[in-house]
Amino acid sequence: MRKSVRALLFAAAVMLPIAAAGQTAGGPLELEAKIPLGAVSGRIDHLAVDLKRQQLFAAELGNDGSVRLLWAEDLTSKGRIDLGEDADNVRIDAARNRVLVGYGKGALAVIDPKSRAKIADIPLKAHPEGFQIDESAARAFVNLPDAGQIAVVDLEKGQITATLPTQGHRANFPMALDREAQRVLVVFRSPPRLLVLSKEGSVVADVDTCGDADDVFVDAKRRRVYVSCGAGVLDVFEEGAGTYQRIDRVPTASGARTSLFVPDLDRLFVAVRASSGEPAAIWVFRPAP
């Protein structure tokens, strides 16, 4: 997820739903469409969706360590908050009406959307990669791969209060929460493993997965987990009685490690960068029942 190339944010908005184009069938994920992104030659990192306006956004390359504020109706600029360097994942802390942004060598910036300003920093031991907010307990789980930690942050106190076990695995980048089962899912790159933990830290499952993972999502409706990997595949796991079994490995394209599962649309979007064999595009997968 970390963005080493200094560049401006590129936003590509596409109207949803999308007409089918080149569909495959027979597995848990069916390729429904490919949305071309035009002259996008670099790496694509981070996807977001605006359900109200039926738009999907993709960020190309890195940014310059700032948060850009855009008016949703027409994407006009409404300001900028400079954080210093390497602004990365963004999460909305709805319970406290705040926005959290992981950045720099180790912090979550706390932003007040009303004043459009950073009001605090939550210090961390290394640059934060994937992190998720647990609204039920006013805390966040944060991947700190350079520190070899999964940190538990108290959002009221603004500090780390615990860590979860990593089982000796390294390079923990993507993370998801299974809110129904009260579990934390973390994917490591070295070795490639999917580690499932209770929120208290006990190990539920520890299984092999694809290489160079960057996103992981829980499909609560089907009790499945989707992992997107730069190795050029999607791994699909099925959960049952506390076990996680891989039921399919779906080919994509080399470097296609950024994805977004949108339950409201029941679609998995995968960002595919331009290569000798494929133009830059968003591949749309429909989960099969």
Helices and strands as residue ranges (DSSP letters): E 14-15, E 29-36, E 44-50, E 55-60, E 66-70, E 77-82, E 90-93, G 94-96, E 98-103, E 107-112, E 117-123, E 131-134, G 135-137, E 139-144, G 145-147, E 149-154, E 159-164, E 170-178, E 183-190, E 192-198, E 203-208, E 213-219, E 224-229, E 233-240, E 243-251, E 258-262, E 267-272, E 281-287
